[in-house]
Amino acid sequence: MRSTPHFTAIAALCGICGSAGAQSFSFASAPPARHSGADCPRFLAGAPRPFTQEAVERGVVYPVGFSSGFSIGLGSGAFVDLDLDGDPDIVAIGREDGLVGFFENDGAGFFTDRSAASGAPMLPEAGAVCAADYDADGDLDLFINNVNLDDTLLRNDGGFFFTDVTVQAGVGGGLGSGGGSTWGDINGDGWLDLYVSNRTGTPFFDSPLEYTDVRNRLYLNLGDGTFVDIAPNLGVDEDAFTLTSAFFDYDRDGDTDLYVGNDISALCKQWSNTLYENVGGAFVDVTAFSGTESCTDTMGIGVGDFDGNLYPDLYCTNTPQAPGNTLMLNNADGTFSSVSVAAGTDSFALGWGCLFFDHDNDTRQAIFVCNRGAPNRLYDFREPWPCEDIAQAMNVDHVGSTYNVSTADIDADGDLDLLVQDISDNLRLYINHEGERRPWIRLRVVGEAPNRHAVGALLRVETPSKAQISEVLIGGNNYRSQNELVQHFGLGEHCRTTQVHVRWPDGQERTLFGYEGDAVWSIFPPSMLGDSDFDGCLTMVDLWSMLASVGPVRPGSEIHDIDGDGRVGANDWRLLLVRVGIER
């Protein structure tokens, strides 16, 4: 103990001290299953096992319905780790009395209703929900779009209790007709900014319930708990029937671009979708060049790499008329190609929410599509095309008024489950059994304050047979809903990765080698490595913690694998000593 002051003094030389600040994380992870060889013995051939609907059995009782009769898909469900214990909780809106639903996950996929004492106001016209750490205190806050009412920002105060800070933050937005919202850091300052979609303008039919004169808004986060709308200044305050929008990095250049999905644009009668490229914090309309106008009644947007070329593709839902839903593949040169007909994913039903996800851990993305008055779809990737709709085989082909879907691994078994919302029905929670047949890896990307959840981080995971990508996204992807922030990758027939590469929004990068599958890993940026107690300084505590972690890296010891070789050993010790100034 007498050596502790010595190391504390030396730590003052370290670039971490006084800059990163203390950061607290409490993540529970199961130990990894170890395997040898590239081919995984866990791969089980045979007939697929479907999803089972278990909402009520697992404690999720939340009926959706609206007293106003206004049914353009109000309400949604979101997977959000509200208490930072490592598992996704559920936030639900859309109950007739306006109660916002909060359901705490016990880690095994069973939920306790925490709604009654949440402090959230009653929101009978709530239309969408997404979660982000707007105030950089480490937990996820909630933004809720309302229809013909001010929007609502709920600050997470811990213990499933929330405070309405809408007025103080300046994000009420006026009496907008709220669509889905999306969060991203548009100017690289680390603070998360907010784009709010509104159904604006007078369409070719007159329905005053469905529009207002409040345009889309882009709230710049000022870093002091307040926002200012800069949408008019940047030219992204669209006067259109915007139902949903998505921040994502379409060109993978490290900044967040914006895709705006507009309704009532079939046959380009009034509006089409818009793709804005982020150029130094300003937005440039590249829709025509990129081929992403998608002249459809876009209700939902999916973002994911469907064709495996390591660039994100787009899927937009539509009403039953031609051209149906639109699948646009990213050509990796700034342009997209519409391939719905060839892929067989045009659907021709009244589509709403949609998402890409690897339902069976085979490394390929499937597309889930919510429909109203028609069976929901699950398009499984097939080579050669067309894709196959396997929704019936997977037991997710419910027929109703289905608007929203979100995905997360709720029961920590390594596959992605689904939360589906139908009007005039209880939430539907589909438990995935099909994914149990193959190995997987899940990556929780940790960022520095203020962007502690690393929103906008780009990931690339490689096995001997394939590379995959993903991006940490908030909102936009789906329809008025949100997926969990942990990034999930099926590994097919392989039990470990050959390489994992992460690029943080601030430009930091890391490459990890040989990380095992069937585990949840926290990935830290270079600036945080070695700081095991997250106090912003490297001290004797961190040195002793590294010594206790020597050997193959395991969940909980990732912060000590400084060289990224999958082990905590002598080279990591040397690198830590260099960082604290003892060695050069």
C-alpha positions as CSV (number, residue, x, y, z in Angstrom):
1,M,0.0,0.0,0.0
2,R,3.0,2.3,0.5
3,S,3.5,2.2,-3.2
4,T,0.1,3.6,-4.0
5,P,1.0,7.3,-3.7
6,H,4.0,6.7,-6.0
7,F,1.8,5.3,-8.8
8,T,-0.9,7.9,-8.2
9,A,1.7,10.6,-8.7
10,I,3.0,9.0,-11.9
11,A,-0.5,8.7,-13.2
12,A,-0.7,12.4,-13.3
13,L,1.7,12.2,-16.3
14,C,-0.9,10.0,-18.2
15,G,-3.0,11.6,-20.9
16,I,-6.1,10.0,-19.4
17,C,-6.0,11.9,-16.1
18,G,-8.1,15.0,-15.9
19,S,-9.5,14.5,-19.4
20,A,-11.8,11.5,-19.6
21,G,-13.3,11.9,-16.1
22,A,-14.8,9.1,-14.1
23,Q,-17.1,6.8,-15.9
24,S,-19.3,4.2,-14.3
25,F,-20.4,1.0,-16.1
26,S,-22.1,-2.0,-14.6
27,F,-22.4,-4.7,-17.2
28,A,-23.2,-8.3,-16.5
29,S,-21.8,-10.9,-19.0
30,A,-21.8,-14.7,-19.0
31,P,-18.4,-16.3,-19.3
32,P,-17.6,-17.4,-22.9
33,A,-17.8,-21.0,-24.1
34,R,-14.4,-22.1,-25.2
35,H,-13.9,-24.1,-28.4
36,S,-11.0,-25.2,-30.5
37,G,-10.7,-25.1,-34.2
38,A,-12.4,-22.9,-36.8
39,D,-15.4,-25.1,-37.3
40,C,-17.8,-24.9,-34.3
41,P,-19.3,-28.1,-32.8
42,R,-22.2,-26.0,-31.7
43,F,-23.5,-25.8,-35.2
44,L,-26.5,-28.0,-35.4
45,A,-28.0,-28.9,-38.8
46,G,-31.6,-29.8,-39.0
47,A,-35.1,-28.3,-39.3
48,P,-35.5,-24.8,-37.9
49,R,-37.3,-24.1,-34.7
50,P,-39.6,-21.1,-34.7
51,F,-40.3,-18.2,-32.5
52,T,-42.9,-18.4,-29.6
53,Q,-45.1,-15.6,-28.5
54,E,-44.7,-15.2,-24.7
55,A,-45.5,-11.6,-23.7
56,V,-48.0,-12.2,-21.0
57,E,-46.1,-15.3,-19.6
58,R,-43.0,-13.1,-19.3
59,G,-44.8,-10.2,-17.5
60,V,-45.4,-7.8,-20.5
61,V,-49.0,-6.8,-20.2
62,Y,-49.6,-3.6,-22.2
63,P,-52.7,-3.3,-24.5
64,V,-52.4,-0.8,-27.3
65,G,-55.4,1.4,-28.4
66,F,-56.3,5.0,-28.9
67,S,-59.4,6.9,-27.7
68,S,-59.1,9.4,-30.6
69,G,-59.3,6.6,-33.3
70,F,-56.2,8.2,-34.9
71,S,-54.5,5.1,-36.3
72,I,-51.4,5.9,-38.4
73,G,-49.4,3.6,-36.1
74,L,-49.3,5.6,-32.9
75,G,-47.5,4.0,-30.1
76,S,-44.4,1.7,-30.1
77,G,-42.1,-0.4,-28.1
78,A,-38.4,0.0,-27.5
79,F,-35.7,-2.1,-26.0
80,V,-33.6,0.2,-23.7
81,D,-31.2,-0.7,-20.9
82,L,-32.7,1.8,-18.5
83,D,-30.8,0.6,-15.4
84,L,-27.5,-0.2,-17.0
85,D,-27.4,-3.8,-15.8
86,G,-26.6,-5.2,-19.2
87,D,-30.0,-6.5,-20.2
88,P,-32.7,-4.7,-22.3
89,D,-35.7,-3.4,-20.6
90,I,-38.9,-2.4,-22.4
91,V,-40.5,1.0,-22.9
92,A,-44.0,1.0,-24.4
93,I,-46.4,3.8,-25.5
94,G,-49.8,3.7,-27.0
95,R,-52.2,2.6,-24.2
96,E,-55.6,4.3,-24.4
97,D,-55.2,6.0,-21.1
98,G,-51.7,7.3,-22.0
99,L,-49.8,5.4,-19.4
100,V,-46.1,5.0,-20.5
101,G,-45.1,1.4,-19.9
102,F,-41.8,0.5,-18.2
103,F,-40.9,-3.2,-17.8
104,E,-37.7,-4.2,-16.0
105,N,-35.8,-7.2,-17.3
106,D,-34.5,-9.6,-14.7
107,G,-31.7,-10.7,-17.0
108,A,-33.4,-14.0,-18.1
109,G,-36.2,-12.3,-20.1
110,F,-38.9,-12.0,-17.5
111,F,-40.2,-8.5,-16.7
112,T,-41.6,-6.6,-13.8
113,D,-44.0,-3.7,-14.5
114,R,-42.5,-0.4,-13.2
115,S,-44.9,1.9,-14.9
116,A,-47.0,3.1,-12.0
117,A,-44.3,4.9,-10.1
118,S,-42.2,6.1,-13.1
119,G,-43.0,9.8,-12.8
120,A,-43.8,10.0,-16.5
121,P,-46.8,12.0,-17.5
122,M,-49.9,10.4,-19.1
123,L,-49.4,10.7,-22.9
124,P,-52.6,9.5,-24.7
125,E,-51.4,10.7,-28.1
126,A,-47.8,9.4,-27.9
127,G,-46.6,8.4,-31.3
128,A,-42.9,7.3,-31.0
129,V,-40.2,6.7,-28.5
130,C,-36.4,6.6,-28.6
131,A,-33.7,6.7,-26.0
132,A,-30.4,8.5,-25.8
133,D,-28.1,9.9,-23.1
134,Y,-28.7,13.6,-24.0
135,D,-27.1,14.9,-20.7
136,A,-24.0,12.6,-20.7
137,D,-24.7,11.3,-17.2
138,G,-24.3,7.7,-18.4
139,D,-28.0,6.5,-18.5
140,L,-30.5,6.6,-21.3
141,D,-33.2,9.3,-21.4
142,L,-36.4,9.1,-23.4
143,F,-37.8,11.3,-26.2
144,I,-41.4,10.8,-27.0
145,N,-43.1,12.3,-30.1
146,N,-46.8,13.3,-29.6
147,V,-49.5,14.1,-32.1
148,N,-50.9,17.6,-32.0
149,L,-49.2,18.0,-28.6
150,D,-45.8,19.1,-27.5
151,D,-43.2,16.4,-27.7
152,T,-41.8,15.1,-24.4
153,L,-38.2,14.6,-23.1
154,L,-38.0,12.4,-20.0
155,R,-34.7,12.6,-18.0
156,N,-33.7,9.2,-16.5
157,D,-33.1,9.8,-12.8
158,G,-32.4,6.1,-12.0
159,G,-34.6,3.5,-10.4
160,F,-37.0,3.6,-13.3
161,F,-38.0,7.1,-12.3
162,F,-38.2,10.0,-14.9
163,T,-38.6,13.7,-14.8
164,D,-40.2,15.7,-17.6
165,V,-37.6,18.3,-18.7
166,T,-39.1,19.2,-22.1
167,V,-39.5,22.9,-21.3
168,Q,-36.1,23.3,-19.8
169,A,-34.4,21.5,-22.7
170,G,-36.3,23.5,-25.4
171,V,-37.5,20.5,-27.4
172,G,-41.3,20.8,-27.1
173,G,-41.5,21.4,-30.8
174,G,-44.9,23.1,-30.9
175,L,-48.0,21.2,-31.8
176,G,-46.4,18.9,-34.3
177,S,-47.8,15.7,-35.8
178,G,-44.9,13.6,-34.5
179,G,-43.3,10.8,-36.5
180,G,-40.2,8.9,-35.5
181,S,-37.1,10.6,-34.3
182,T,-33.4,9.7,-34.5
183,W,-30.3,10.7,-32.5
184,G,-26.8,11.3,-33.8
185,D,-23.8,13.6,-33.4
186,I,-23.9,15.7,-36.5
187,N,-21.0,18.1,-35.7
188,G,-18.5,15.8,-34.0
189,D,-18.6,17.5,-30.6
190,G,-19.6,14.3,-28.8
191,W,-23.1,15.5,-27.8
192,L,-26.0,13.7,-29.3
193,D,-28.3,15.8,-31.5
194,L,-32.0,15.0,-32.3
195,Y,-33.9,15.0,-35.6
196,V,-37.7,15.1,-35.2
197,S,-40.0,14.0,-38.0
198,N,-43.4,15.7,-38.4
199,R,-46.3,15.1,-40.8
200,T,-46.3,18.6,-42.3
201,G,-48.1,20.4,-45.1
202,T,-51.3,19.9,-47.0
203,P,-51.4,16.7,-49.1
204,F,-53.6,16.0,-52.1
205,F,-56.3,15.0,-49.6
206,D,-57.4,17.1,-46.6
207,S,-57.2,15.3,-43.2
208,P,-56.4,17.8,-40.5
209,L,-55.8,15.1,-37.9
210,E,-52.8,13.9,-39.9
211,Y,-50.8,17.1,-40.4
212,T,-49.8,20.4,-38.9
213,D,-47.7,23.3,-40.1
214,V,-44.8,22.3,-37.8
215,R,-41.9,21.2,-40.0
216,N,-39.2,18.7,-39.2
217,R,-36.7,19.9,-36.6
218,L,-33.0,19.3,-36.0
219,Y,-32.2,20.1,-32.4
220,L,-28.5,20.8,-31.8
221,N,-27.4,19.7,-28.3
222,L,-25.6,22.6,-26.7
223,G,-24.0,20.4,-24.0
224,D,-25.7,22.2,-21.1
225,G,-29.0,20.3,-21.1
226,T,-30.6,22.5,-23.7
227,F,-31.1,22.4,-27.5
228,V,-31.6,24.8,-30.4
229,D,-33.4,24.0,-33.6
230,I,-31.0,24.5,-36.6
231,A,-33.1,22.6,-39.2
232,P,-33.9,25.8,-41.2
233,N,-30.2,26.8,-41.2
234,L,-29.1,23.5,-42.6
235,G,-32.0,23.1,-45.0
236,V,-33.4,19.9,-43.5
237,D,-36.7,21.3,-42.1
238,E,-38.7,19.4,-44.8
239,D,-42.3,20.5,-45.4
240,A,-43.5,17.0,-46.1
241,F,-45.4,14.1,-44.6
242,T,-42.4,12.7,-42.8
243,L,-43.1,9.5,-40.8
244,T,-39.7,8.4,-39.9
245,S,-36.0,9.3,-40.5
246,A,-32.7,7.7,-39.8
247,F,-29.2,9.0,-38.9
248,F,-26.6,6.6,-40.3
249,D,-23.3,6.7,-42.1
250,Y,-24.2,5.6,-45.6
251,D,-20.7,6.2,-47.1
252,R,-18.8,5.0,-44.0
253,D,-16.6,8.1,-43.9
254,G,-17.1,8.4,-40.1
255,D,-19.8,11.1,-39.8
256,T,-23.6,10.7,-39.5
257,D,-25.7,11.3,-42.6
258,L,-29.5,11.7,-42.6
259,Y,-32.2,9.8,-44.5
260,V,-35.7,11.3,-44.4
261,G,-38.7,8.9,-45.1
262,N,-41.8,10.7,-46.4
263,D,-45.3,9.4,-46.8
264,I,-47.8,10.2,-49.5
265,S,-45.1,10.2,-52.2
266,A,-46.2,7.2,-54.3
267,L,-45.7,8.0,-58.0
268,C,-43.9,11.1,-56.8
269,K,-47.2,12.9,-56.4
270,Q,-45.8,15.4,-53.9
271,W,-42.8,14.2,-52.0
272,S,-40.0,11.7,-52.2
273,N,-37.5,10.5,-49.6
274,T,-34.3,12.6,-49.1
275,L,-30.7,11.5,-48.4
276,Y,-28.5,14.2,-46.9
277,E,-24.8,13.7,-46.8
278,N,-23.0,15.2,-43.8
279,V,-20.2,17.4,-45.1
280,G,-18.4,19.0,-42.2
281,G,-21.5,19.4,-40.1
282,A,-23.6,20.7,-43.0
283,F,-26.0,18.6,-45.0
284,V,-26.0,18.3,-48.8
285,D,-28.9,16.8,-50.7
286,V,-27.5,13.8,-52.6
287,T,-30.8,12.1,-53.3
288,A,-30.8,12.3,-57.1
289,F,-27.2,11.2,-57.4
290,S,-27.6,8.4,-54.9
291,G,-30.8,7.0,-56.3
292,T,-32.5,6.9,-52.9
293,E,-35.6,9.0,-53.7
294,S,-37.9,5.9,-53.2
295,C,-41.1,7.5,-54.4
296,T,-43.3,5.4,-52.1
297,D,-45.5,6.0,-49.1
298,T,-42.6,5.3,-46.7
299,M,-43.8,4.3,-43.3
300,G,-40.7,2.4,-42.1
301,I,-37.0,2.4,-42.8
302,G,-34.6,-0.5,-42.2
303,V,-30.8,0.0,-42.3
304,G,-28.5,-2.9,-42.6
305,D,-26.0,-4.7,-44.9
306,F,-28.3,-7.2,-46.8
307,D,-26.0,-8.2,-49.6
308,G,-22.8,-8.5,-47.6
309,N,-20.7,-5.9,-49.4
310,L,-19.9,-4.1,-46.1
311,Y,-22.0,-1.0,-46.8
312,P,-25.4,-0.3,-45.3
313,D,-28.5,-0.8,-47.4
314,L,-32.0,0.6,-47.1
315,Y,-35.4,-1.0,-47.0
316,C,-38.6,1.2,-47.1
317,T,-42.1,0.0,-46.6
318,N,-45.0,1.1,-48.8
319,T,-48.7,0.7,-49.4
320,P,-49.9,-2.2,-51.7
321,Q,-49.6,-0.2,-54.9
322,A,-46.6,-0.4,-57.3
323,P,-43.6,-0.5,-56.8
324,G,-44.2,-2.1,-53.4
325,N,-41.6,-2.0,-50.7
326,T,-38.2,-0.8,-51.8
327,L,-34.9,-2.6,-51.2
328,M,-32.0,-0.3,-52.1
329,L,-28.5,-1.9,-52.1
330,N,-25.6,0.4,-51.4
331,N,-23.1,0.2,-54.3
332,A,-20.2,1.5,-52.1
333,D,-19.7,4.4,-54.5
334,G,-22.3,6.8,-53.1
335,T,-25.1,5.3,-55.2
336,F,-27.9,2.7,-54.5
337,S,-29.7,0.2,-56.7
338,S,-33.3,-0.7,-56.3
339,V,-33.6,-4.5,-56.4
340,S,-36.9,-5.3,-54.8
341,V,-38.3,-7.2,-57.7
342,A,-35.3,-9.4,-58.2
343,A,-35.0,-10.0,-54.4
344,G,-38.7,-10.8,-54.0
345,T,-39.1,-8.4,-51.1
346,D,-41.6,-6.0,-52.6
347,S,-44.4,-7.5,-50.4
348,F,-47.4,-5.5,-51.9
349,A,-49.1,-5.1,-48.5
350,L,-49.8,-2.1,-46.3
351,G,-46.3,-2.1,-44.7
352,W,-45.2,-0.1,-41.6
353,G,-42.2,-1.0,-39.4
354,C,-39.3,-3.1,-40.7
355,L,-35.9,-4.1,-39.7
356,F,-32.8,-6.1,-40.7
357,F,-31.7,-8.8,-38.3
358,D,-29.9,-12.1,-38.3
359,H,-32.7,-14.3,-36.9
360,D,-30.8,-17.6,-37.1
361,N,-27.2,-16.5,-36.5
362,D,-26.2,-17.7,-40.0
363,T,-24.3,-14.4,-40.7
364,R,-27.0,-13.2,-43.2
365,Q,-29.5,-10.5,-42.5
366,A,-33.3,-11.2,-42.9
367,I,-36.0,-8.5,-43.2
368,F,-39.0,-8.4,-40.9
369,V,-41.9,-6.4,-42.2
370,C,-44.9,-5.2,-40.2
371,N,-48.2,-5.2,-42.2
372,R,-51.7,-4.0,-41.6
373,G,-54.4,-6.4,-42.7
374,A,-51.9,-8.9,-44.1
375,P,-49.5,-11.4,-42.6
376,N,-46.2,-10.0,-41.3
377,R,-43.3,-11.0,-43.5
378,L,-39.8,-12.5,-42.7
379,Y,-37.7,-12.4,-45.8
380,D,-34.8,-14.9,-45.5
381,F,-31.8,-14.2,-47.7
382,R,-31.3,-16.8,-50.4
383,E,-28.7,-17.2,-53.1
384,P,-29.7,-17.0,-55.9
385,W,-32.6,-14.7,-55.4
386,P,-35.5,-14.4,-54.8
387,C,-35.6,-14.4,-51.0
388,E,-38.1,-16.6,-49.2
389,D,-40.8,-15.4,-46.9
390,I,-40.5,-17.7,-43.9
391,A,-42.7,-15.9,-41.5
392,Q,-45.2,-18.7,-41.3
393,A,-42.5,-21.3,-40.7
394,M,-41.0,-19.1,-38.0
395,N,-44.5,-18.5,-36.4
396,V,-44.3,-14.7,-36.8
397,D,-46.9,-14.2,-39.6
398,H,-49.5,-12.7,-37.4
399,V,-52.4,-10.9,-39.2
400,G,-53.5,-7.7,-37.6
401,S,-52.8,-4.0,-37.5
402,T,-49.1,-4.4,-37.0
403,Y,-47.1,-1.1,-36.9
404,N,-43.9,-1.5,-34.9
405,V,-41.1,-3.9,-34.3
406,S,-37.9,-3.9,-32.3
407,T,-35.2,-6.5,-31.6
408,A,-33.0,-7.5,-28.7
409,D,-31.7,-10.5,-26.9
410,I,-33.9,-10.3,-23.9
411,D,-33.0,-13.7,-22.3
412,A,-29.2,-13.7,-22.8
413,D,-29.2,-16.9,-24.9
414,G,-27.4,-15.4,-27.9
415,D,-30.2,-14.8,-30.4
416,L,-32.5,-11.9,-31.2
417,D,-36.0,-11.7,-30.0
418,L,-38.8,-9.5,-31.3
419,L,-41.2,-7.0,-29.7
420,V,-44.1,-6.4,-32.0
421,Q,-47.0,-3.9,-31.6
422,D,-50.5,-4.2,-32.9
423,I,-53.3,-1.7,-32.5
424,S,-56.1,-3.0,-30.2
425,D,-53.9,-5.9,-29.0
426,N,-51.4,-6.6,-26.2
427,L,-47.7,-6.2,-27.2
428,R,-46.4,-9.4,-28.7
429,L,-43.0,-10.7,-27.5
430,Y,-41.6,-13.4,-29.8
431,I,-38.9,-15.5,-28.1
432,N,-36.3,-16.8,-30.6
433,H,-35.4,-20.5,-30.5
434,E,-34.0,-20.7,-34.1
435,G,-30.9,-18.7,-33.3
436,E,-29.9,-21.3,-30.6
437,R,-28.6,-23.5,-33.4
438,R,-25.5,-21.5,-34.2
439,P,-22.8,-19.5,-32.4
440,W,-22.8,-15.7,-32.0
441,I,-21.0,-12.8,-30.6
442,R,-22.3,-9.6,-29.0
443,L,-20.4,-6.4,-28.7
444,R,-21.2,-3.5,-26.3
445,V,-19.2,-0.5,-27.6
446,V,-18.2,1.9,-24.8
447,G,-17.5,5.5,-25.6
448,E,-16.1,8.4,-23.7
449,A,-18.3,11.2,-22.3
450,P,-20.4,12.8,-23.6
451,N,-21.1,10.0,-26.1
452,R,-20.7,7.2,-23.5
453,H,-22.8,4.7,-25.6
454,A,-20.7,5.3,-28.7
455,V,-23.6,6.2,-30.9
456,G,-22.4,6.2,-34.5
457,A,-19.6,3.7,-33.9
458,L,-18.8,1.5,-36.9
459,L,-18.1,-2.2,-36.4
460,R,-16.6,-4.9,-38.6
461,V,-16.5,-8.5,-37.5
462,E,-14.6,-11.2,-39.4
463,T,-14.6,-15.0,-39.3
464,P,-12.6,-17.3,-41.7
465,S,-15.5,-17.3,-44.1
466,K,-17.1,-13.8,-43.9
467,A,-16.9,-10.2,-42.8
468,Q,-20.0,-8.3,-41.4
469,I,-20.6,-4.7,-40.4
470,S,-23.0,-2.8,-38.2
471,E,-23.4,0.7,-36.7
472,V,-24.6,1.8,-33.3
473,L,-27.9,3.6,-34.2
474,I,-30.6,5.2,-32.1
475,G,-34.1,5.5,-33.6
476,G,-35.0,5.8,-37.2
477,N,-34.2,2.2,-38.0
478,N,-37.7,0.5,-37.8
479,Y,-40.8,2.8,-37.4
480,R,-41.1,4.9,-34.3
481,S,-39.2,2.2,-32.3
482,Q,-35.7,1.3,-31.1
483,N,-33.5,-1.7,-31.0
484,E,-31.1,-2.4,-28.2
485,L,-27.7,-0.8,-28.5
486,V,-25.6,-3.9,-28.1
487,Q,-24.4,-5.1,-31.6
488,H,-25.3,-8.7,-32.4
489,F,-23.5,-10.9,-35.0
490,G,-24.3,-14.4,-35.9
491,L,-21.1,-16.5,-36.6
492,G,-22.6,-19.2,-38.7
493,E,-20.4,-22.3,-38.3
494,H,-17.5,-20.6,-36.5
495,C,-16.9,-20.4,-32.8
496,R,-14.6,-17.3,-32.7
497,T,-13.8,-14.2,-34.7
498,T,-10.6,-13.7,-36.5
499,Q,-10.8,-10.0,-36.2
500,V,-13.1,-7.3,-34.7
501,H,-12.5,-3.7,-35.8
502,V,-14.3,-0.7,-34.2
503,R,-14.1,2.9,-35.3
504,W,-15.5,5.4,-32.8
505,P,-17.2,8.6,-33.9
506,D,-14.3,10.7,-32.5
507,G,-11.9,8.8,-34.9
508,Q,-10.4,6.4,-32.4
509,E,-10.0,2.8,-33.7
510,R,-9.2,-0.6,-32.3
511,T,-8.6,-4.1,-33.8
512,L,-9.1,-7.2,-31.7
513,F,-8.0,-10.7,-32.7
514,G,-9.4,-14.1,-31.8
515,Y,-12.3,-13.1,-29.6
516,E,-14.5,-16.1,-28.8
517,G,-18.1,-16.4,-29.7
518,D,-21.0,-17.2,-27.4
519,A,-20.1,-14.2,-25.3
520,V,-20.9,-10.6,-24.7
521,W,-17.8,-8.4,-24.9
522,S,-17.4,-4.7,-23.9
523,I,-15.1,-2.9,-26.3
524,F,-13.3,0.2,-25.0
525,P,-11.6,2.9,-27.0
526,P,-7.8,3.2,-26.8
527,S,-8.0,6.2,-24.4
528,M,-9.8,4.2,-21.7
529,L,-7.6,1.0,-21.8
530,G,-6.2,-0.1,-18.5
531,D,-8.5,2.2,-16.5
532,S,-10.3,-0.7,-14.7
533,D,-12.1,1.5,-12.2
534,F,-13.1,4.1,-14.7
535,D,-11.8,7.0,-12.5
536,G,-9.9,8.7,-15.4
537,C,-6.5,7.9,-13.9
538,L,-4.1,5.0,-14.1
539,T,-3.1,4.0,-10.6
540,M,-1.9,1.0,-8.6
541,V,-5.5,-0.2,-8.5
542,D,-5.4,-0.7,-12.3
543,L,-2.0,-2.4,-12.2
544,W,-3.1,-4.9,-9.6
545,S,-6.4,-5.4,-11.6
546,M,-4.5,-6.3,-14.7
547,L,-2.3,-8.8,-12.8
548,A,-5.5,-10.5,-11.6
549,S,-6.7,-10.8,-15.2
550,V,-3.7,-12.5,-16.7
551,G,-4.6,-15.2,-19.2
552,P,-7.2,-15.5,-22.0
553,V,-9.4,-12.4,-22.0
554,R,-12.8,-13.0,-20.6
555,P,-15.9,-10.7,-20.2
556,G,-14.9,-8.2,-17.5
557,S,-11.2,-8.1,-18.3
558,E,-11.5,-6.6,-21.8
559,I,-10.2,-3.3,-20.6
560,H,-6.8,-4.9,-19.9
561,D,-6.3,-6.4,-23.4
562,I,-4.4,-3.3,-24.6
563,D,-2.8,-4.9,-27.6
564,G,-6.1,-6.6,-28.6
565,D,-4.6,-10.1,-29.0
566,G,-7.3,-11.9,-26.9
567,R,-5.0,-12.4,-23.9
568,V,-4.0,-10.3,-20.9
569,G,-0.2,-10.8,-20.7
570,A,3.3,-9.4,-20.5
571,N,2.9,-7.1,-23.5
572,D,-0.3,-5.5,-22.0
573,W,1.6,-5.0,-18.8
574,R,4.4,-3.3,-20.6
575,L,2.0,-1.1,-22.6
576,L,0.2,-0.1,-19.3
577,L,3.5,0.9,-17.7
578,V,4.3,3.0,-20.8
579,R,0.9,4.7,-20.4
580,V,1.6,5.6,-16.8
581,G,5.0,6.8,-17.6
582,I,7.1,4.1,-16.0
583,E,8.5,2.7,-19.3
584,R,9.1,4.2,-22.6
